[in-house]
Amino acid sequence: MRLPVAPAADGAVALSWQHGSVEDLAQTLDLHPKVIRKGIRLAFLAPTITTDILLGRQKHGLMLGDLDESVALSWQVQDSPVSYG
C-alpha cells in the first residue's frame, strides 16, 4: 500500500497513517522496520521524562541510545529511579 506524501513548507513530510503494519509504513518511507519501531517507542516516553529532557534536567550522560528498546512501555516503570535514573 502506497502512502500519499505531501511536503510541508518547512520541509517536513505530512503522511496519511493508513497502514496495516509497521513493515508497510517502513517500506513506504524506505526505512527499516526497526527504525519505525524505535521512533514509536520514543514517541510514548513518560511525560515526566520528556519534560526533563526538554528542560535539560535528564540524568547526566543520558543518550538517545539509552532510551530505545530498554524503555518499558508502562509510564510508572519508566518513572522509577531504576529505569530512568
Secondary structure, 3 states (H helix, E strand, C coil): CCCCEEECCCCCEEECCCCCCHHHHHHHHCCCHHHHHHHHHHHCCCHHHHHHHHCCCCCCCCCHHHHCCCCCCCHHHHCCHHHHC
